[in-house]
Amino acid sequence: MSLKGFHIVFVTFSTLLALGIGAWCIWVDLVEGVPMYRIGAISSFAAAAVLIIYGVWFYRKMKRLRIIT
């Protein structure tokens, strides 16, 4: 696997991890009622959104440079 391919896989797994942590924070907030977990959920979902935007940008750039077919 090339470094660029690994980069795309790493960004994908990081996005899934951020979404999972956000879902877990929402669940803990609903069960325990601690508002700090709500802040963690919002932060995790924001990080996931940024990672998705970055992943799309990186993929398009590699496609434009004809590095990824």
N, CA, C and O atoms as a GROMACS GRO file, in nm:
protein
  276
    1MET      N    1   0.085  -0.118   0.000
    1MET     CA    2   0.000   0.000   0.000
    1MET      C    3   0.089   0.123   0.000
    1MET      O    4   0.187   0.132   0.075
    2SER      N    5   0.055   0.218  -0.084
    2SER     CA    6   0.133   0.340  -0.093
    2SER      C    7   0.104   0.431   0.026
    2SER      O    8   0.008   0.411   0.102
    3LEU      N    9   0.187   0.530   0.040
    3LEU     CA   10   0.169   0.626   0.149
    3LEU      C   11   0.039   0.704   0.131
    3LEU      O   12  -0.029   0.737   0.228
    4LYS      N   13   0.005   0.734   0.007
    4LYS     CA   14  -0.120   0.806  -0.019
    4LYS      C   15  -0.242   0.720   0.013
    4LYS      O   16  -0.341   0.769   0.067
    5GLY      N   17  -0.234   0.593  -0.022
    5GLY     CA   18  -0.342   0.501   0.012
    5GLY      C   19  -0.357   0.485   0.162
    5GLY      O   20  -0.469   0.483   0.214
    6PHE      N   21  -0.243   0.473   0.232
    6PHE     CA   22  -0.248   0.464   0.377
    6PHE      C   23  -0.308   0.591   0.437
    6PHE      O   24  -0.382   0.584   0.535
    7HIS      N   25  -0.277   0.706   0.378
    7HIS     CA   26  -0.330   0.832   0.427
    7HIS      C   27  -0.483   0.835   0.418
    7HIS      O   28  -0.551   0.878   0.511
    8ILE      N   29  -0.536   0.789   0.306
    8ILE     CA   30  -0.682   0.785   0.290
    8ILE      C   31  -0.745   0.689   0.389
    8ILE      O   32  -0.849   0.720   0.448
    9VAL      N   33  -0.684   0.572   0.409
    9VAL     CA   34  -0.735   0.475   0.506
    9VAL      C   35  -0.729   0.532   0.647
    9VAL      O   36  -0.823   0.516   0.725
   10PHE      N   37  -0.620   0.600   0.680
   10PHE     CA   38  -0.604   0.658   0.814
   10PHE      C   39  -0.708   0.767   0.839
   10PHE      O   40  -0.764   0.774   0.948
   11VAL      N   41  -0.734   0.851   0.740
   11VAL     CA   42  -0.836   0.956   0.756
   11VAL      C   43  -0.974   0.893   0.772
   11VAL      O   44  -1.055   0.941   0.850
   12THR      N   45  -1.000   0.786   0.697
   12THR     CA   46  -1.129   0.716   0.708
   12THR      C   47  -1.149   0.658   0.848
   12THR      O   48  -1.254   0.677   0.909
   13PHE      N   49  -1.047   0.588   0.898
   13PHE     CA   50  -1.059   0.530   1.033
   13PHE      C   51  -1.066   0.638   1.141
   13PHE      O   52  -1.136   0.621   1.240
   14SER      N   53  -0.995   0.748   1.122
   14SER     CA   54  -1.003   0.859   1.218
   14SER      C   55  -1.143   0.920   1.221
   14SER      O   56  -1.193   0.957   1.327
   15THR      N   57  -1.205   0.929   1.104
   15THR     CA   58  -1.342   0.981   1.096
   15THR      C   59  -1.438   0.887   1.167
   15THR      O   60  -1.523   0.932   1.244
   16LEU      N   61  -1.425   0.758   1.142
   16LEU     CA   62  -1.512   0.661   1.209
   16LEU      C   63  -1.491   0.663   1.360
   16LEU      O   64  -1.587   0.652   1.436
   17LEU      N   65  -1.367   0.678   1.404
   17LEU     CA   66  -1.339   0.685   1.547
   17LEU      C   67  -1.403   0.809   1.608
   17LEU      O   68  -1.461   0.802   1.717
   18ALA      N   69  -1.393   0.924   1.541
   18ALA     CA   70  -1.454   1.047   1.592
   18ALA      C   71  -1.606   1.033   1.600
   18ALA      O   72  -1.668   1.078   1.697
   19LEU      N   73  -1.667   0.970   1.499
   19LEU     CA   74  -1.812   0.948   1.503
   19LEU      C   75  -1.850   0.853   1.617
   19LEU      O   76  -1.951   0.875   1.684
   20GLY      N   77  -1.771   0.750   1.638
   20GLY     CA   78  -1.797   0.655   1.748
   20GLY      C   79  -1.785   0.721   1.884
   20GLY      O   80  -1.868   0.697   1.972
   21ILE      N   81  -1.683   0.802   1.902
   21ILE     CA   82  -1.666   0.872   2.030
   21ILE      C   83  -1.780   0.971   2.051
   21ILE      O   84  -1.828   0.987   2.164
   22GLY      N   85  -1.824   1.037   1.944
   22GLY     CA   86  -1.937   1.130   1.956
   22GLY      C   87  -2.064   1.058   1.997
   22GLY      O   88  -2.139   1.107   2.082
   23ALA      N   89  -2.089   0.941   1.937
   23ALA     CA   90  -2.207   0.862   1.973
   23ALA      C   91  -2.197   0.814   2.118
   23ALA      O   92  -2.296   0.816   2.191
   24TRP      N   93  -2.078   0.772   2.158
   24TRP     CA   94  -2.059   0.727   2.297
   24TRP      C   95  -2.083   0.842   2.395
   24TRP      O   96  -2.144   0.823   2.500
   25CYS      N   97  -2.034   0.962   2.361
   25CYS     CA   98  -2.055   1.078   2.449
   25CYS      C   99  -2.203   1.112   2.461
   25CYS      O  100  -2.250   1.149   2.570
   26ILE      N  101  -2.277   1.101   2.353
   26ILE     CA  102  -2.422   1.126   2.360
   26ILE      C  103  -2.488   1.022   2.449
   26ILE      O  104  -2.574   1.057   2.531
   27TRP      N  105  -2.450   0.896   2.435
   27TRP     CA  106  -2.508   0.790   2.518
   27TRP      C  107  -2.479   0.814   2.666
   27TRP      O  108  -2.569   0.800   2.749
   28VAL      N  109  -2.356   0.849   2.699
   28VAL     CA  110  -2.321   0.873   2.840
   28VAL      C  111  -2.396   0.995   2.892
   28VAL      O  112  -2.440   0.996   3.007
   29ASP      N  113  -2.411   1.098   2.809
   29ASP     CA  114  -2.486   1.216   2.851
   29ASP      C  115  -2.632   1.181   2.880
   29ASP      O  116  -2.690   1.232   2.976
   30LEU      N  117  -2.691   1.096   2.798
   30LEU     CA  118  -2.830   1.057   2.821
   30LEU      C  119  -2.844   0.970   2.946
   30LEU      O  120  -2.943   0.982   3.019
   31VAL      N  121  -2.748   0.883   2.972
   31VAL     CA  122  -2.756   0.793   3.087
   31VAL      C  123  -2.720   0.865   3.217
   31VAL      O  124  -2.791   0.854   3.316
   32GLU      N  125  -2.608   0.938   3.214
   32GLU     CA  126  -2.558   1.002   3.337
   32GLU      C  127  -2.610   1.144   3.356
   32GLU      O  128  -2.623   1.191   3.469
   33GLY      N  129  -2.638   1.213   3.247
   33GLY     CA  130  -2.685   1.351   3.257
   33GLY      C  131  -2.575   1.451   3.285
   33GLY      O  132  -2.600   1.557   3.342
   34VAL      N  133  -2.452   1.418   3.246
   34VAL     CA  134  -2.339   1.508   3.267
   34VAL      C  135  -2.320   1.592   3.140
   34VAL      O  136  -2.291   1.537   3.034
   35PRO      N  137  -2.336   1.725   3.150
   35PRO     CA  138  -2.331   1.807   3.029
   35PRO      C  139  -2.193   1.814   2.963
   35PRO      O  140  -2.184   1.853   2.846
   36MET      N  141  -2.086   1.780   3.033
   36MET     CA  142  -1.953   1.783   2.971
   36MET      C  143  -1.945   1.685   2.856
   36MET      O  144  -1.871   1.709   2.760
   37TYR      N  145  -2.017   1.575   2.863
   37TYR     CA  146  -2.015   1.478   2.754
   37TYR      C  147  -2.084   1.533   2.630
   37TYR      O  148  -2.050   1.493   2.518
   38ARG      N  149  -2.179   1.622   2.647
   38ARG     CA  150  -2.243   1.686   2.533
   38ARG      C  151  -2.142   1.771   2.457
   38ARG      O  152  -2.142   1.775   2.334
   39ILE      N  153  -2.056   1.840   2.531
   39ILE     CA  154  -1.950   1.919   2.468
   39ILE      C  155  -1.853   1.827   2.394
   39ILE      O  156  -1.807   1.859   2.285
   40GLY      N  157  -1.822   1.714   2.455
   40GLY     CA  158  -1.736   1.616   2.389
   40GLY      C  159  -1.798   1.562   2.262
   40GLY      O  160  -1.729   1.540   2.162
   41ALA      N  161  -1.929   1.539   2.264
   41ALA     CA  162  -1.999   1.489   2.145
   41ALA      C  163  -1.996   1.593   2.034
   41ALA      O  164  -1.971   1.560   1.918
   42ILE      N  165  -2.022   1.716   2.068
   42ILE     CA  166  -2.019   1.823   1.967
   42ILE      C  167  -1.880   1.836   1.908
   42ILE      O  168  -1.864   1.851   1.787
   43SER      N  169  -1.779   1.831   1.993
   43SER     CA  170  -1.640   1.840   1.945
   43SER      C  171  -1.605   1.722   1.855
   43SER      O  172  -1.539   1.740   1.753
   44SER      N  173  -1.647   1.603   1.893
   44SER     CA  174  -1.617   1.485   1.812
   44SER      C  175  -1.686   1.490   1.677
   44SER      O  176  -1.625   1.456   1.575
   45PHE      N  177  -1.811   1.533   1.674
   45PHE     CA  178  -1.882   1.543   1.547
   45PHE      C  179  -1.822   1.654   1.460
   45PHE      O  180  -1.818   1.641   1.338
   46ALA      N  181  -1.776   1.762   1.522
   46ALA     CA  182  -1.711   1.869   1.446
   46ALA      C  183  -1.579   1.819   1.386
   46ALA      O  184  -1.546   1.849   1.272
   47ALA      N  185  -1.504   1.742   1.466
   47ALA     CA  186  -1.379   1.684   1.416
   47ALA      C  187  -1.406   1.588   1.302
   47ALA      O  188  -1.331   1.585   1.204
   48ALA      N  189  -1.512   1.508   1.312
   48ALA     CA  190  -1.547   1.415   1.205
   48ALA      C  191  -1.584   1.492   1.078
   48ALA      O  192  -1.545   1.451   0.968
   49ALA      N  193  -1.656   1.601   1.092
   49ALA     CA  194  -1.692   1.682   0.974
   49ALA      C  195  -1.568   1.740   0.908
   49ALA      O  196  -1.557   1.740   0.785
   50VAL      N  197  -1.475   1.789   0.987
   50VAL     CA  198  -1.351   1.844   0.933
   50VAL      C  199  -1.270   1.734   0.864
   50VAL      O  200  -1.213   1.757   0.758
   51LEU      N  201  -1.265   1.615   0.924
   51LEU     CA  202  -1.193   1.504   0.863
   51LEU      C  203  -1.257   1.461   0.731
   51LEU      O  204  -1.185   1.426   0.637
   52ILE      N  205  -1.388   1.463   0.722
   52ILE     CA  206  -1.456   1.430   0.597
   52ILE      C  207  -1.421   1.532   0.490
   52ILE      O  208  -1.389   1.496   0.376
   53ILE      N  209  -1.427   1.659   0.524
   53ILE     CA  210  -1.393   1.765   0.429
   53ILE      C  211  -1.248   1.751   0.384
   53ILE      O  212  -1.218   1.764   0.265
   54TYR      N  213  -1.158   1.726   0.479
   54TYR     CA  214  -1.017   1.709   0.445
   54TYR      C  215  -0.995   1.586   0.357
   54TYR      O  216  -0.917   1.591   0.262
   55GLY      N  217  -1.062   1.476   0.388
   55GLY     CA  218  -1.047   1.355   0.310
   55GLY      C  219  -1.092   1.374   0.166
   55GLY      O  220  -1.025   1.327   0.073
   56VAL      N  221  -1.204   1.442   0.147
   56VAL     CA  222  -1.253   1.470   0.011
   56VAL      C  223  -1.155   1.562  -0.062
   56VAL      O  224  -1.125   1.541  -0.179
   57TRP      N  225  -1.107   1.663   0.008
   57TRP     CA  226  -1.011   1.755  -0.052
   57TRP      C  227  -0.884   1.682  -0.094
   57TRP      O  228  -0.834   1.703  -0.204
   58PHE      N  229  -0.831   1.597  -0.007
   58PHE     CA  230  -0.709   1.523  -0.036
   58PHE      C  231  -0.729   1.429  -0.154
   58PHE      O  232  -0.644   1.422  -0.243
   59TYR      N  233  -0.841   1.358  -0.156
   59TYR     CA  234  -0.868   1.265  -0.265
   59TYR      C  235  -0.879   1.338  -0.399
   59TYR      O  236  -0.825   1.294  -0.500
   60ARG      N  237  -0.950   1.451  -0.400
   60ARG     CA  238  -0.963   1.529  -0.523
   60ARG      C  239  -0.829   1.583  -0.570
   60ARG      O  240  -0.800   1.585  -0.690
   61LYS      N  241  -0.747   1.626  -0.476
   61LYS     CA  242  -0.615   1.677  -0.512
   61LYS      C  243  -0.530   1.566  -0.573
   61LYS      O  244  -0.462   1.588  -0.674
   62MET      N  245  -0.532   1.448  -0.514
   62MET     CA  246  -0.454   1.337  -0.568
   62MET      C  247  -0.508   1.296  -0.705
   62MET      O  248  -0.431   1.259  -0.794
   63LYS      N  249  -0.639   1.302  -0.721
   63LYS     CA  250  -0.700   1.267  -0.851
   63LYS      C  251  -0.661   1.371  -0.957
   63LYS      O  252  -0.634   1.336  -1.072
   64ARG      N  253  -0.661   1.498  -0.916
   64ARG     CA  254  -0.625   1.605  -1.009
   64ARG      C  255  -0.479   1.594  -1.050
   64ARG      O  256  -0.445   1.623  -1.165
   65LEU      N  257  -0.393   1.554  -0.960
   65LEU     CA  258  -0.251   1.536  -0.990
   65LEU      C  259  -0.221   1.402  -1.058
   65LEU      O  260  -0.108   1.372  -1.095
   66ARG      N  261  -0.328   1.324  -1.074
   66ARG     CA  262  -0.320   1.192  -1.138
   66ARG      C  263  -0.229   1.096  -1.062
   66ARG      O  264  -0.160   1.013  -1.120
   67ILE      N  265  -0.231   1.110  -0.930
   67ILE     CA  266  -0.156   1.018  -0.845
   67ILE      C  267  -0.242   0.899  -0.808
   67ILE      O  268  -0.192   0.787  -0.796
   68ILE      N  269  -0.374   0.922  -0.790
   68ILE     CA  270  -0.469   0.817  -0.761
   68ILE      C  271  -0.560   0.803  -0.883
   68ILE      O  272  -0.612   0.903  -0.933
   69THR      N  273  -0.579   0.682  -0.930
   69THR     CA  274  -0.664   0.663  -1.047
   69THR      C  275  -0.806   0.633  -1.008
   69THR      O  276  -0.892   0.614  -1.094
   0.00000   0.00000   0.00000
